[in-house]
Amino acid sequence: MDGSPADAVETRPTHTLEPIKLKSLREHVHDSLRQAIIAGRLKAGMRLNERQLASELGISTSPLKEALRQLESEGLVRTEARRGTFVTFSARQAEEMTLARAALESIIARQAAKHGAEDAFDGLRSIIEEMRTALASGDVQDLIVLNEKFHDAIHEASGCEYLRRLQNAQRMYDHAARVTVLSREEVRRASFLEHEAIMQAIVTRDTDRAERLMREHIVLAGNTHIELVF
């Protein structure tokens, strides 16, 4: 191009679409790095070489820098002037996240048992049967999806808008940890039995039991994640 007005007009549609492409790529990079950190593939204290990471991901450094800034805002990495970016996610941080989630999820489960509608309970029963089938077939990816669907259904049944907004801040961490934890067959089987017991407590409106079982379930899963990663 020679910089003429005609050239500028011709390139305008490309520039208009570019932010959408970059945002999508940035989110993909962010999700990949977050999963690697929470799964322990990028260890606490590790210095992240931006050029090397960009090369491995097949991208430029621009979306990578954006992703690292987002990870820093989430407390998973720390950037030091003239030294670089370091992974900060630790067993202590994972424990804090687990306890925060256990507190929120247990109250939500209690409210679901107290306020949930019968059709919502039917939905929980249906998800449990789908999970049983996925467990028997060894379909781990489907089980992960159903696991999240089960917790979302409890959130919906509870009607807890404020608590759900708080919990949503942890959703990406929860997903990444869940992928790691459910990689073990014995954990998948134990987790299914825990989900089934939680469902029974909720649909029978046993609020105390629903709250206790959910708290225990989250803490056990969190401890397993810490054991596997750290």
N, C-alpha and C positions, 0 to 999 in steps of 0.2 A: 504493500500500500504506500501511496505517496503523501498521505496526510491531507488530501483534498476533502472538501465537504461531502462529496458523493461517497467517498470511502467511509467517512464517519457515520453517515446514514446507514450504510450497508451493514456495519458491525453492531448497530444498536440492538437488534433482536438477540444477538449472542450475549451481549452484556446483560440484557434483561433476564435471561434464563440462568446465567452463571451462578448467582447466589444460591439458587435452589439446589443446583448440582453440588456446590461446595458444602452446603448445609447437610445434605444427605451423606456426603463422603465424610464430613467431620463427625457426624453421629456414628457412622460405621466404625471409624478409627477409635473414637472414644469408647464404644461398646467393646471392641476387641481388646483394647488395653486394659479396660476395667476388669473384664473377665480374666485376663492373664494375671493381673495383680491379685484379685480375690481368690483365684485358684492356686496362687502360689508359684506360678511359672515365672513371674517377675518378683523377686524376693525383696523384703524390707531391707533398706540400706543400699540397694543396687542403684548405680548411676545409669540413667537412661541416655544412651547415645542417640541423639535425634537423627543424625544422618544414617546411622545403621538401621534404626527402626523404620525410617522412611523407605529405605531400600528394601527391607524385608517385606514391608506392606505394599510396595510398588506404588508409592505416592510421593508427592512433593512434601517439603517440610512445613508448608503453610497450614494445611489441615491438621497436621500432627501437632504443631504448636498450639492451635486452637483447642485440640482435644486435651493436651497437657494442662492448659489453663483451667479447663473444666474439671479435670481430675484433681487439680490443686484446690479448687473451691470445695470439693467434696472431701478433702482431707486424705486423699490416697497418695499424693506425691507432694514434694516440696521443692521449690526452685530457689537456688542460692546464686547470688550474683557472682559471675566469673567462675563458678564451679559446676553449674549444670542443674539438672533435675534428678531427684532421688525418690525412690519408692519409700513411703512412710507407713503403709498399711502393715499393722502388726497384730500379734495375738491379742494384745490388750484392747486394741481398737475393735477387733472382731468380737471380742467378749462384750464390749459396750453396745455394739450394734445388736448383738443377740439379746441382751437384756432389755434393750429399748423395744425391740420387736416383740419379745415375750410379754412385756407389760401391755403394749397396745393390743396385740392379737388376743390375749386372754380376756381383756375387757370387752372387745368386740364379740368374741364367742359367747360371753355371758349375756350380752345384749341381744344377740341373735336367738339364744334360747328363750329369752324373756319376751321378745317382741316379734320374732319371726312369724311369717304367715305359713299356713299349711302347704301352699303350693311351693313356697321356697324350700320347705323341708323335703318335699317330693324331689325337688331338683338336687338336693344334697344326696339323697338316697340313690338317685340315678347316676350321679358322678362317681359315687363309691363303687357301683357295679361296673362302670366303665374302667375304673382304676383296677378292679379285680381282674378284668379281662386283659388289660395291658400288662399287669404284673405276671399273669400266667403265660403270656406270649413272649415276655422278655422285651417288650417295646419300650425302651428307656425314654426315648424322646416323647412318645405319647404320654408316658407316665409323668414326665416333668410338666407337660402342658396341662394335664388333668389335675396335677397337684396344685398348680397356680389357679386353675379354674375352681377348685374346691374352696380355696381360701377366699377367692373373689366372691363366690356364692355366699359364704358366711358373712363377708363384709356387706353384701347387698341385703341379706336377710336382717342384719342388725339395725339398719337404718341410721348408723352412726356416721353422719356426714363429716363432723369435725375430726373424729378419730381416724376416719378413712383418709382424710387429707394429710394427716400426720404420717400415717403408714405409707402413703404413696411416695414420700420422700425416700423411703428405703427400698422401693420395689426393685431397682436394678441390682442393688446389693443382694437382695433376697434371691433373685433369679440366678445370679452368678454363683452364690453359695449353694443353691439347690442343685445346680448342674454338677458341682463337685461332690456333694454328699450322696446323691442318688447314683453315682457311678459304681457304688458297691451293692452287690445283690442282697446281702444280709440286711443292709440299711434300708433298701427298698421294701423288703418284706416287713421289717419292723415298723417302718413309717406308715405302710398301708394299714396295719393293725391299729396304729395310733389314730390315724384319720377315721377309721371305722368307729372307734370308741368315741371320738369327739362328735361324730355325726349322731350316734345314738344318744349321747348326752344332750345335744341340742334339740333333736326332734322330740325327746321326752320332756323337754323344758326343765332339765336339771341344771340350773344356772351355776351352782357351786361346782359341780363336776365338770361342766363344759369349760369353765374358767380354769380350773386346776389342770385338766388334761391338756388344754391348749398351751398353757404356760410350760408344762413339762415337755411337751412335744417340741416346742421351739427351742428350749434350752438344750435338749438332747441333740437336736439337729445342729445347733450352734457349736456344741462341744465336739461333735463329730467333724464338723468343718475345720475347727481349730486343730484337732488331732491330725487330720489329713494334710493340712497346709503347713502347719508350723512344727 
